[in-house]
Amino acid sequence: MPSPFPGMNPYLENPELWSEVHNRLIVAIAIAIAPDLRPKYRVAIEKRTYLSDIEDSVLVGIPDVAVYAKRTTVSETRSNVALASQTEAISVTLPLPEEVRESYLAIKEGGTGAVVTVVEILSPKNKRSKEGRKAYESKRKQVLASISNLVEIDLLRSGQPMRIIEKIQSDYRILICRGNRRPTGSLYAFNVQDPIPSFPLPLQSADIEPLIELQSLLNDIYDQASFDMAIDYDREPVPKLKPEDAAWADELLRSQGLRGTIESANGDFPSPS
């Protein structure tokens, strides 16, 4: 079943689905552009690994032991001999840093292995002001300090967008930053009601640049992964839409038979007449 949305499906932003969406989209882009890049370039799927901070970690089910001194009542005998205070050991669970692996694409020259272009798809952790954001910003700075091109795809409404000088408000962004034109970049800013724009993959200046049709790739992924079976369209997406977008999505989903009446969507069904 095709995605019901004309652009980005906001239900795919749910953290329970996003990791799969991210991995499938990375592979889909690599497969789509590889034939146009041969024989001069090859597309490599590479990984960035870091430890998330405690606030982002998952409670790991490995028990540890801490001594917690419980307040006890100490009675004295008439001979003024105090009873020893009692302590108990209780089992506790510690929040441990989580090892995070994030995939990205590196377009490399076939002969030298030099990285010509880096393609990044942002994750929720990249957009938080914690270890995930630090790890990504460090990599971003390395690319921007080099002659390599950067493609930065942000299909997440939550979190803080990556920094540019201009103040631009949009739900989603695709940034193209060519190594020979910095600090100038090209920004595709679009919202949940808009189709996802296609964009050229920057290469070396004399080469023909293939067009990445991100909307088509994402639609294919939605169908291949049967995401329609994993999404309950009677519920609001995570994160929630803005009121005007929520009203638009409600009408869109009900027109396609994917959401019941307003009453049934809230769990109350109209009584038969």
C-alpha positions as CSV (number, residue, x, y, z in Angstrom):
1,M,0.0,0.0,0.0
2,P,1.4,3.4,-0.9
3,S,2.0,6.2,1.6
4,P,-1.1,8.4,2.0
5,F,1.0,11.6,2.3
6,P,2.1,13.6,-0.7
7,G,5.5,14.3,0.9
8,M,7.2,13.1,4.1
9,N,5.0,10.7,6.0
10,P,5.1,12.2,9.6
11,Y,4.3,8.8,11.1
12,L,7.7,7.6,10.0
13,E,9.4,10.0,12.4
14,N,8.3,7.9,15.4
15,P,11.5,6.8,17.2
16,E,10.1,3.2,17.0
17,L,10.3,3.3,13.2
18,W,12.9,5.9,12.4
19,S,16.0,3.6,12.8
20,E,14.6,1.3,10.2
21,V,13.6,4.2,7.9
22,H,17.1,5.7,8.2
23,N,18.9,2.4,7.4
24,R,16.6,1.6,4.5
25,L,16.9,5.1,3.0
26,I,20.7,5.1,3.2
27,V,20.8,1.8,1.3
28,A,18.1,2.9,-1.2
29,I,20.1,6.1,-2.1
30,A,23.3,4.1,-2.5
31,I,21.6,1.6,-4.9
32,A,19.9,4.4,-6.9
33,I,23.0,6.5,-7.5
34,A,25.6,3.8,-7.9
35,P,25.0,3.0,-11.7
36,D,25.3,6.7,-12.6
37,L,28.6,7.1,-10.7
38,R,30.5,4.1,-12.2
39,P,33.3,3.8,-13.2
40,K,34.7,7.0,-11.7
41,Y,33.2,6.8,-8.2
42,R,32.0,4.2,-5.8
43,V,29.4,4.6,-3.1
44,A,30.5,3.4,0.4
45,I,28.2,3.0,3.4
46,E,30.2,4.0,6.4
47,K,29.4,4.2,10.1
48,R,30.0,6.7,12.9
49,T,30.1,5.2,16.4
50,Y,29.8,7.0,19.7
51,L,28.5,6.5,23.2
52,S,25.3,8.4,24.1
53,D,25.1,10.3,27.3
54,I,23.2,9.0,30.4
55,E,20.1,10.9,29.7
56,D,19.7,9.3,26.2
57,S,20.7,5.8,27.4
58,V,18.4,2.8,27.8
59,L,18.2,1.2,31.2
60,V,20.4,-1.9,30.7
61,G,19.0,-4.9,32.5
62,I,22.3,-5.8,34.3
63,P,21.7,-5.6,38.0
64,D,24.3,-4.0,40.3
65,V,24.3,-3.7,44.0
66,A,24.4,-0.6,46.2
67,V,24.4,-0.3,49.9
68,Y,21.5,1.8,51.1
69,A,21.5,2.6,54.8
70,K,17.9,2.2,56.1
71,R,17.0,4.2,59.1
72,T,16.5,1.8,62.0
73,T,15.3,2.4,65.5
74,V,18.0,1.8,68.0
75,S,16.9,0.8,71.5
76,E,19.1,1.0,74.5
77,T,19.2,-1.5,77.3
78,R,19.2,-0.3,80.9
79,S,23.0,-1.0,80.8
80,N,23.3,1.6,77.9
81,V,24.6,-1.0,75.4
82,A,23.4,0.2,71.9
83,L,22.3,-2.3,69.3
84,A,24.3,-2.3,66.0
85,S,22.6,-0.4,63.2
86,Q,21.3,-2.6,60.4
87,T,21.9,-2.2,56.6
88,E,20.4,-4.0,53.7
89,A,21.7,-4.5,50.2
90,I,19.1,-3.9,47.5
91,S,19.4,-4.6,43.8
92,V,19.4,-1.6,41.5
93,T,19.8,-1.0,37.8
94,L,22.2,1.6,36.4
95,P,21.6,3.7,33.2
96,L,24.6,2.9,31.0
97,P,25.8,4.8,28.0
98,E,24.4,3.3,24.8
99,E,26.8,2.6,21.9
100,V,25.2,4.3,18.9
101,R,26.0,3.4,15.2
102,E,24.9,5.8,12.5
103,S,25.3,5.1,8.8
104,Y,26.1,7.7,6.2
105,L,27.2,7.6,2.5
106,A,30.7,8.5,1.3
107,I,31.1,9.0,-2.5
108,K,34.7,8.1,-3.2
109,E,37.0,8.3,-6.2
110,G,37.5,4.9,-7.6
111,G,41.3,5.2,-8.0
112,T,42.4,7.2,-5.0
113,G,39.6,6.5,-2.5
114,A,39.4,10.3,-1.8
115,V,36.0,11.3,-0.4
116,V,34.2,13.6,-2.8
117,T,30.8,13.9,-1.2
118,V,29.3,12.9,2.2
119,V,25.5,12.2,2.4
120,E,24.1,12.4,5.9
121,I,20.5,11.6,7.0
122,L,20.0,13.2,10.5
123,S,18.8,11.0,13.4
124,P,16.9,12.2,16.5
125,K,20.1,12.0,18.5
126,N,21.9,14.3,16.1
127,K,19.3,17.1,16.8
128,R,19.6,17.0,20.5
129,S,22.2,19.1,22.4
130,K,23.9,16.0,23.8
131,E,26.5,13.5,22.7
132,G,24.7,12.6,19.5
133,R,24.7,16.2,18.4
134,K,28.3,16.7,19.4
135,A,29.4,13.7,17.4
136,Y,27.5,14.8,14.3
137,E,28.6,18.4,14.6
138,S,32.2,17.3,14.9
139,K,31.9,15.3,11.7
140,R,30.1,18.2,10.0
141,K,32.9,20.6,10.9
142,Q,35.5,18.1,9.4
143,V,33.6,17.9,6.1
144,L,33.1,21.7,5.9
145,A,36.8,22.3,6.6
146,S,37.7,20.0,3.7
147,I,37.1,20.3,0.0
148,S,34.4,17.5,0.1
149,N,30.8,18.3,-0.7
150,L,28.1,17.8,2.0
151,V,24.5,16.7,1.6
152,E,22.5,16.9,4.8
153,I,19.0,15.5,4.8
154,D,16.7,16.4,7.8
155,L,13.4,14.6,7.7
156,L,12.6,15.1,11.4
157,R,10.4,17.9,12.8
158,S,11.6,17.4,16.4
159,G,14.9,18.7,17.8
160,Q,17.0,21.7,16.9
161,P,17.9,22.1,13.2
162,M,21.6,22.2,12.3
163,R,23.0,25.7,12.2
164,I,22.9,28.0,9.3
165,I,23.3,31.8,9.4
166,E,19.9,32.7,8.0
167,K,16.8,32.2,10.2
168,I,14.6,29.9,8.1
169,Q,11.5,28.1,9.5
170,S,10.5,24.8,8.0
171,D,9.5,21.3,9.0
172,Y,12.2,19.6,6.9
173,R,15.4,20.6,5.1
174,I,17.9,19.3,2.6
175,L,21.2,21.2,2.5
176,I,23.7,21.0,-0.4
177,C,27.0,22.5,0.5
178,R,29.6,22.3,-2.3
179,G,33.3,22.4,-1.3
180,N,34.2,25.0,-4.0
181,R,31.4,27.4,-3.0
182,R,31.6,27.6,0.8
183,P,30.4,29.3,2.8
184,T,27.4,29.4,0.4
185,G,25.1,26.5,0.4
186,S,21.7,25.6,-1.3
187,L,18.8,24.9,1.1
188,Y,15.6,23.1,0.2
189,A,13.2,24.0,2.9
190,F,9.8,22.3,2.9
191,N,6.9,21.4,5.1
192,V,4.8,18.3,5.9
193,Q,2.2,19.3,3.3
194,D,4.8,19.7,0.5
195,P,6.3,17.0,-1.7
196,I,9.9,16.2,-1.0
197,P,12.1,18.0,-3.6
198,S,14.5,16.2,-5.8
199,F,18.1,17.5,-5.7
200,P,21.4,17.0,-7.6
201,L,24.2,15.0,-6.0
202,P,27.2,17.3,-6.0
203,L,30.4,15.8,-7.5
204,Q,33.5,17.2,-8.9
205,S,32.9,20.3,-11.0
206,A,33.3,18.7,-14.5
207,D,31.0,15.7,-13.8
208,I,27.3,15.2,-14.6
209,E,25.4,15.2,-11.3
210,P,22.7,12.5,-10.9
211,L,19.3,13.6,-9.5
212,I,18.3,12.0,-6.2
213,E,14.5,11.6,-6.2
214,L,14.1,11.3,-2.5
215,Q,10.3,11.3,-2.6
216,S,10.2,8.3,-4.9
217,L,12.8,6.4,-2.8
218,L,10.9,7.0,0.4
219,N,7.6,5.9,-1.2
220,D,9.3,2.7,-2.3
221,I,10.6,2.1,1.2
222,Y,7.2,2.6,2.7
223,D,5.8,-0.1,0.4
224,Q,8.7,-2.5,0.6
225,A,8.8,-2.4,4.5
226,S,4.9,-2.6,4.7
227,F,5.0,0.3,7.0
228,D,1.2,0.6,6.6
229,M,0.9,-2.5,8.8
230,A,3.0,-0.9,11.5
231,I,1.2,2.5,11.6
232,D,-2.1,3.2,13.3
233,Y,-3.5,6.2,11.5
234,D,-6.3,6.6,14.0
235,R,-3.6,7.9,16.4
236,E,-1.7,11.2,16.2
237,P,1.9,10.9,14.9
238,V,4.9,11.2,17.1
239,P,5.9,14.0,17.4
240,K,2.4,15.7,17.1
241,L,1.6,17.9,14.1
242,K,0.9,21.6,14.4
243,P,-2.9,22.2,14.7
244,E,-3.3,23.4,11.1
245,D,-1.3,20.4,9.8
246,A,-3.2,18.0,12.1
247,A,-6.5,19.2,10.6
248,W,-5.1,18.8,7.1
249,A,-3.8,15.3,7.9
250,D,-7.1,14.2,9.5
251,E,-9.0,15.2,6.4
252,L,-6.4,13.5,4.1
253,L,-6.5,10.2,6.0
254,R,-10.3,10.1,6.3
255,S,-10.6,10.8,2.6
256,Q,-8.5,7.7,1.9
257,G,-10.4,5.5,4.4
258,L,-7.4,5.2,6.7
259,R,-9.0,7.0,9.7
260,G,-12.6,6.6,11.0
261,T,-14.9,9.4,12.0
262,I,-13.8,12.0,14.5
263,E,-15.8,10.1,17.2
264,S,-14.2,6.7,16.4
265,A,-10.7,8.2,16.2
266,N,-11.2,9.3,19.8
267,G,-12.4,5.9,20.9
268,D,-16.1,6.9,20.9
269,F,-18.4,5.4,18.3
270,P,-21.6,7.0,17.2
271,S,-24.8,5.2,18.3
272,P,-26.9,3.7,15.5
273,S,-29.8,5.9,14.4
